[in-house]
Amino acid sequence: MSTVQMTRPPQTLYVTIRRDELRQLKDERDQLLMQVAQLQMQLQGPSSVALTAPAHS
């Protein structure tokens, strides 16, 4: 036998955040996005260099 589960409608959660907290979170997000972009460039850098470098026989 299978168990039938009743699904509940999604609940909405309301939170209060101060302007200074929001600004800090946005600044942290921007910093993390820049770090991700830098890491992506570092990961792509060596592979693209290896692909374009002439092979020595």
N, C-alpha and C positions, 0 to 999 in steps of 0.2 A: 504494500500500500504506500502511496505517496502522501507526504504531508502537505497540506495546503496552508500557505502562510498569507495572512492578511497584510496587504501593503498599506502603509500609512502615507498620507500626502506629505510632501516635503514641508519641513518647518522653516520659518524665517527667523533668523537670529539677528537681533538689533544690538549694536554696540555703540558706545560713545568714545570718541577719540578727540583729544585736544589738538589744536592746530599745530603746536610745536611738536607733538608726537607724530603727526602726519608728515610734517616737513622732514623730520629725522628719518622716518621710514622711506620717504621718497629719495632722500639723499643716499641712504644705504642701498636702495634698489639701483639707483644710477651708478653707484660705485661698483656694485656686483655685476651690472651689465657691462661696464667697461672692462672688468677683470675677465669676464667670459669672452668678450671680443678679443682681448689680448691673448688669452689661452688658445682660442680658435686660430688666431694668426700664427702662433707658435707651432701648433699642431700641423697646420697646412704648410708652413714654411719649409721644413726639412723635406717633406714628401714632394712638394712641387719642385724644389731644387734638385732632388734626386732624379726626378722624372726628366728634367730639362738638361741636366749635366751630361756631357758626352761620355760614353762608356769607353774605358781604357782597355784595349785588348793586349 
